[in-house]
Amino acid sequence: MRTGTSDDMAWLSALRQCRLSSWSRTLENRMISSTSMYDTFESFNLPKSVRIVEVGPRDGLQNEPNNIPTEQKIELINLLSRTGLKTIETTAFVSHRRVPQMADASQVLRGIQKECGISYPVLTPNMKGFEAALAAGAEEVAVFTSASEIFNQKNLSRSIDESLAGFDEIIKMAKSESVCVRGYVSVAVGCPYSGRVNPDVASSIAKELYSKGCYEISMGDTIGVGTPADIMAMVESCKKLIPVSALAVHLHDTYGQGLANVYAALMCGVSVVDSSIAGLGGCPFAPGATGNIATEDVVYLLDGLGIDSGVQMDSLLHVTRYVTEFLGLENSSRCARALLQQMHSS
């Protein structure tokens, strides 16, 4: 084997320098150096900030089989109010027979310590629920329907058209009382009874809710079957009919696609994400649906992307420990489990 001469070594050194220079220029051109990482994400048209709608106290707890004391629900909401969250869905004024966990809705809403700058919406499927919420001091409510006829019958015992027509009176009264109304579209990607949902069907219902006066429409993958391609198709269909600023996503992690689906929605311009502390949740009327995407995981993702959520992770970890301990459940947030383990180890 030939031994390298001084000329050979000089050539190799020059080649290395050339390669390093070329690699550096490539990094610079693609803007993936440490000083320009966030500029790269901006080039993907990701939002600069995201508002997280915390649904744990309502969607997270509604399916728990054991009765949860009202005082613990109130304490959970009060703790969440100290994390930087700006929207905390508090409870649901629904049938006590069908969703017994929400039977204390009035006591919960009256009992929480409302903080300035935080919204505390409640779910009201009908006029009876709306009137009860109004009497308890609600300043924002949410109405909901589905993108699947059979699911709507199972969930609300009425057709989609009947549900939409029933919201007119609620929204009219809400406006007269200066109460904001948010809209939900359940099973916007897939239904446990009828299968895949056409994106154009889901978006047409979102348009109806928006036209009726809902300031924001949350599109739900209620059973967590969607992939990023499904979410992008659904969101893009919605964007043709209503402003993207009026869209939110409500995703479940049944098939492990939750965070990937959040990222897909962000890439489409969505800047409002529903999530649940510790990944709690599940729909009583959606067989196989597991928990919501975990708030801790969403915050970790947003922090890594340089997107401002205003939520402090250390405060969230205090809440996640509280809620999992009093429920006696394993924490479904991978991020929270990892961070809490690190804290315990140190």
C-alpha positions in Angstrom: 0.0 0.0 0.0 1.3 3.4 -1.0 2.2 5.7 1.9 0.7 9.2 1.7 3.2 11.9 0.6 3.1 15.4 1.9 1.3 16.4 -1.3 -1.3 13.7 -0.7 -1.9 14.9 2.9 -2.3 18.5 1.7 -4.8 17.4 -0.9 -6.8 15.4 1.6 -6.8 18.4 4.0 -8.0 20.7 1.2 -10.7 18.2 0.3 -11.9 18.0 3.9 -12.0 21.8 4.1 -14.0 21.9 0.8 -16.4 19.3 2.1 -16.9 21.1 5.4 -17.4 24.4 3.5 -19.9 22.8 1.2 -21.7 21.2 4.1 -21.8 24.5 6.0 -23.2 26.3 2.9 -25.8 23.6 2.6 -26.9 24.0 6.2 -27.0 27.7 5.7 -29.0 27.5 2.5 -31.5 25.2 4.1 -31.5 27.3 7.3 -31.1 24.3 9.6 -28.3 25.7 11.7 -29.0 26.2 15.4 -29.3 30.0 14.9 -31.9 29.7 12.1 -33.9 26.6 13.0 -37.1 28.5 13.8 -36.8 30.4 10.5 -37.1 27.0 8.8 -40.3 26.2 10.7 -41.6 29.7 9.7 -41.1 28.8 6.1 -43.6 26.0 6.5 -46.2 28.6 7.4 -46.6 27.3 10.9 -48.4 29.7 13.3 -46.3 31.8 15.6 -48.6 31.1 18.5 -51.2 28.5 19.4 -54.1 28.6 21.8 -54.6 25.3 23.7 -58.1 24.5 24.7 -57.9 22.3 27.8 -60.7 19.8 27.7 -59.6 17.6 30.6 -62.2 18.7 33.2 -65.0 17.9 30.7 -64.0 15.5 28.0 -61.3 14.0 30.2 -63.5 13.2 33.1 -66.9 12.5 31.5 -66.2 8.9 30.8 -64.7 8.0 34.3 -66.7 5.2 35.8 -66.3 6.2 39.5 -67.9 9.3 40.9 -65.4 12.1 41.2 -66.1 14.5 44.1 -67.1 18.0 43.0 -64.3 19.5 45.2 -61.7 17.6 43.2 -63.1 18.8 39.9 -63.0 22.4 41.1 -59.4 22.0 42.4 -58.3 20.5 39.1 -59.7 23.6 37.2 -58.2 26.0 39.7 -54.8 24.3 39.2 -55.1 24.4 35.4 -55.9 28.2 35.7 -52.3 28.7 37.0 -50.5 27.0 34.1 -50.8 29.7 31.5 -53.8 28.1 29.7 -56.3 30.7 28.3 -59.2 28.3 27.7 -60.4 25.6 30.0 -63.5 23.7 29.1 -65.1 23.3 32.5 -68.0 20.9 32.4 -71.1 19.9 30.5 -74.8 20.6 31.1 -76.0 17.3 29.7 -78.4 14.5 30.7 -77.5 13.2 34.2 -78.8 9.8 33.2 -76.6 9.6 30.1 -73.5 11.2 31.5 -73.7 10.9 35.3 -70.2 12.3 35.8 -71.4 15.7 34.7 -74.4 15.8 37.1 -72.7 18.5 39.3 -72.1 20.9 36.4 -73.8 23.9 38.1 -71.8 23.4 41.3 -68.5 23.1 39.5 -69.0 26.2 37.4 -70.2 28.2 40.4 -67.4 26.9 42.6 -64.3 27.5 40.5 -62.1 30.6 40.9 -62.3 32.3 37.6 -59.1 34.1 36.6 -59.0 37.3 34.5 -58.1 36.5 30.8 -59.2 32.9 30.9 -62.3 31.5 29.3 -64.3 28.7 31.0 -66.6 27.3 28.3 -69.2 24.6 29.0 -70.9 22.1 26.8 -74.6 22.7 26.1 -76.3 20.3 23.7 -79.8 21.8 23.9 -81.8 24.8 25.2 -82.4 23.1 28.6 -78.6 22.7 29.1 -78.0 26.3 27.8 -80.5 27.8 30.3 -79.0 25.8 33.2 -75.5 27.0 32.1 -76.6 30.6 31.9 -78.1 30.4 35.4 -74.8 29.1 36.7 -72.9 32.0 35.3 -71.6 30.6 32.0 -70.0 33.2 29.7 -69.1 30.8 26.9 -70.9 27.7 25.7 -70.2 25.0 23.1 -72.7 23.2 20.9 -72.0 20.0 19.1 -73.1 17.9 16.2 -71.6 15.1 14.1 -70.4 14.5 10.6 -72.2 11.1 10.7 -75.9 10.6 10.9 -75.7 7.3 12.9 -73.3 8.7 15.4 -75.5 11.8 15.9 -78.5 9.5 16.6 -76.4 7.5 19.1 -75.0 10.7 20.7 -77.9 13.2 20.6 -80.9 11.0 19.5 -81.6 13.3 16.6 -80.5 13.8 13.0 -77.8 16.2 12.0 -80.3 18.6 10.5 -82.4 18.5 13.6 -79.3 19.3 15.7 -78.3 22.2 13.6 -81.9 23.6 13.6 -81.9 23.3 17.4 -78.9 25.5 17.7 -80.6 28.6 16.2 -82.5 29.4 19.4 -79.4 28.8 21.6 -77.2 31.0 19.5 -79.8 33.8 19.3 -80.3 33.7 23.1 -76.5 33.6 23.6 -76.0 36.7 21.6 -78.7 38.5 23.5 -76.8 37.6 26.7 -73.3 38.4 25.3 -72.4 34.7 25.6 -69.9 33.4 23.1 -70.7 30.1 21.2 -68.2 27.6 20.0 -69.1 24.7 17.7 -67.9 21.1 17.7 -68.1 18.6 14.7 -67.6 15.1 16.1 -66.3 12.2 14.0 -65.0 14.6 11.3 -62.6 12.0 10.0 -64.1 8.6 10.8 -67.2 7.1 12.5 -67.2 3.9 14.6 -70.4 2.9 12.9 -70.3 4.1 9.3 -66.5 4.2 8.7 -64.6 6.9 6.8 -66.1 10.4 6.7 -65.9 12.4 3.5 -64.0 15.7 4.2 -66.5 17.7 2.3 -69.3 16.4 4.5 -67.5 17.4 7.6 -66.6 20.8 6.2 -70.2 21.5 5.1 -71.3 21.0 8.7 -68.5 23.3 10.0 -69.8 26.0 7.5 -73.3 25.6 8.9 -72.2 26.1 12.4 -70.0 29.1 11.5 -72.8 30.7 9.5 -75.2 30.3 12.4 -72.8 32.4 14.6 -70.3 30.0 16.2 -67.1 32.0 16.5 -64.9 28.9 16.3 -65.4 25.4 15.0 -63.5 22.5 16.5 -63.2 19.5 14.1 -62.9 16.3 16.0 -61.3 13.0 15.2 -63.4 11.5 18.0 -62.1 7.9 17.6 -58.6 8.8 16.6 -58.5 6.9 13.3 -57.1 9.8 11.2 -53.6 10.1 9.8 -51.9 13.3 8.9 -53.2 13.0 5.3 -56.8 12.7 6.6 -56.4 15.7 8.9 -54.9 17.8 6.1 -57.7 16.8 3.7 -60.3 17.7 6.2 -58.8 21.0 7.2 -58.1 22.1 3.6 -61.8 21.3 2.8 -62.9 23.4 5.7 -60.6 26.3 4.7 -62.5 26.6 1.4 -65.6 27.4 3.4 -64.6 29.2 6.6 -61.5 31.2 7.7 -58.7 29.1 9.1 -58.6 31.4 12.0 -62.0 30.0 13.0 -60.8 26.4 13.0 -59.6 24.2 15.8 -58.8 20.5 15.9 -59.8 18.1 18.6 -57.8 14.9 18.3 -57.6 11.5 20.0 -54.6 9.3 20.1 -56.2 5.8 19.6 -53.8 4.8 16.9 -50.8 6.8 18.0 -51.3 9.5 15.4 -52.2 12.3 17.7 -49.1 14.5 17.7 -48.4 13.8 14.0 -52.0 15.0 13.3 -51.5 18.1 15.4 -48.4 18.9 13.3 -50.4 18.3 10.1 -53.1 20.8 11.3 -50.4 23.3 12.2 -49.0 23.1 8.7 -52.4 23.9 7.3 -52.5 27.0 9.4 -54.7 25.9 12.3 -53.7 27.7 15.5 -56.1 26.3 18.1 -55.7 22.8 19.5 -57.9 21.0 22.0 -56.1 18.7 24.4 -56.5 17.1 27.8 -54.2 17.0 30.8 -52.5 13.6 31.1 -54.3 12.5 28.0 -57.5 11.8 29.8 -60.7 11.2 28.0 -62.9 9.1 25.8 -66.4 9.4 24.4 -69.2 7.4 26.0 -70.9 7.1 22.6 -67.8 6.2 20.5 -66.8 2.5 21.0 -63.0 2.1 21.0 -62.2 5.8 21.5 -59.3 6.3 23.9 -58.0 9.5 25.4 -57.4 12.9 23.9 -54.0 14.0 22.9 -52.1 15.0 26.1 -51.7 18.7 26.8 -48.2 18.1 28.1 -47.2 16.4 24.8 -48.7 19.2 22.7 -46.8 21.9 24.8 -43.6 19.9 24.4 -44.1 19.8 20.6 -44.9 23.5 20.4 -42.0 24.5 22.5 -39.7 22.4 20.3 -41.1 24.2 17.2 -40.6 27.6 18.8 -44.4 28.2 18.8 -45.7 30.2 21.8 -48.5 28.6 23.8 -48.1 30.6 26.9 -48.3 27.4 29.0 -45.6 26.5 31.6 -44.6 22.9 31.6 -43.5 22.8 35.2 -47.0 24.0 36.3 -48.6 21.4 34.0 -46.6 18.6 35.6 -47.9 19.6 39.1 -51.4 19.3 37.7 -50.9 16.0 35.9 -49.5 14.5 39.1 -52.5 15.7 41.0 -55.1 14.4 38.6 -53.6 11.0 38.0 -53.2 10.4 41.7 -56.8 11.2 42.6 -58.1 9.2 39.7 -55.7 6.3 40.3 -54.7 6.2 36.6 -51.5 5.9 34.7 -50.4 9.1 33.0 -51.1 8.8 29.3 -48.7 11.6 28.5 -45.3 10.2 27.4 -43.7 13.6 27.9 -45.1 14.0 31.4 -44.0 10.4 32.3 -40.4 11.1 31.0 -40.1 14.5 32.7 -41.5 13.3 36.0 -39.1 10.3 35.9 -36.2 12.7 35.4 -37.4 14.8 38.3 -37.7 11.8 40.5 -34.3 10.5 39.5 -32.6 13.8 40.2 
